[in-house]
């Protein structure tokens, strides 16, 4: 069996080489092999150089967009080259830990799910001050509100709609006509899965949130776009 790992990259020169190492060193369940697809989405820093100079370069498929098209567009490009039984989206920063692949895949392998989301928020407290205060607390609040809105619209019971770790049965995701170019990929894919009547299983994951100074890109405008996307895809297929 095979897992295709799609890695969209945009200006991640500080992290992408380390991330690739972690992806290839991550252990998978028995009899699961991985195919890694890296899509550089028009980076204007040294990301492409660092990808091409990775010690694992001969082990992954590399595609480069001539200009920045957005995360959703990069994922669609990656899906064109995905093969095998399962597909996972892996951001090129170090917020998500590839060592979580095994537990994310477990419900799929046991045929208890066709879609698995890695939830960051099931037990993630909001702490405004102190030594262990929440990184970007407004983001946490917005993510919870977007997830709540998703549950209202679709009658679901999710805890983290915006998670970057989404794993799919390959046959299922290949049936979905994806349109979004940007970060609205997350609400679009969630909405379309739920409209299909497919249940989403959530598995707790480890995260290390980063700040804007460390390269975080998603902003408040993306929250508004996500709301509109949820409403739109509640009506439009």
Protein Blocks (a to p, Z undefined) as FASTA:
>chain_A
ZZddddddehilkmmmmmmmmmmmpccdehiacddddddehiabfklmmmmmpcklmmpc
cdddfbdfbjklmmmmmmmmggcjbdcdddfbfkbcfklmmmmmmmmmnopafbdcddfk
lmcccdfbdjklcehkllmmmmmmmmmmmmmmnopabfblkbmbdcddfklmmmpccfbf
blmlmmmmmmmmmmnopacdddddddddddfknopabdfklmmmmmmmmmmmmmpZZ
